[in-house]
Amino acid sequence: MNEYKLLLTGTTGAGKTTAIAAISEITPVRTEVKNNDASFAKATTTVGLDYGELTLDNGDKLRLYGTPGQPRFSFMWRILSQGALGLVVLIDNSRPDPLADLAVYLEGFRGLIDEAACVIGVGRMETHPQPGLDAYAEALQAAGVLCPLLPVDVREQREVLVLMDLLLTQFESKAVADGIPGADLAGQFGRATAALQPGQA
């Protein structure tokens, strides 16, 4: 059995815990405490990690880790990045400067982004349409990062599945090019989640 590690990161309240819960076959493990940072409206914040998992069609395991959102816990970012094959960056478009938020995570996870797969999901665009995806694309280009970028509502299981499928498809491409295991990872993920209904992860 192979095990694959995926990371989800982003600001406090961007939806990391919700996204993991949407597809995890176990009740996610959460390390949340009362939030004392007035710059974030969320009542609690992750200080260690969130964890969930999903068994693929062939018995392999996806291990899902959500990082703390606040940069003061960036030491956990480095720890959790070890051995990860991909990264989902969730950005909350309702925050005062979401493009600056994106820059924080592109810099904080630069080593992982350069080596592994990456997807950017922008949330709350339905209520806060600016900045638009074009502005994010320009920011990614300026940072020298090439990865899929899409709007996402992490409360919608199907949208989380699309994020993960894009991430695993990228990993497949790298695996084929490098001759490493995992060439059918996206296919296995698709078959494992095909029968999921909303709320049944």
Beta strands, then each sheet from edge to edge (+ up, - down):
strand 1: 3-10
strand 2: 29-34
strand 3: 44-55
strand 4: 61-66
strand 5: 84-92
strand 6: 117-123
strand 7: 149-151
sheet 1: 2+ 3- 4+ 1+ 5+ 6+ 7+
end
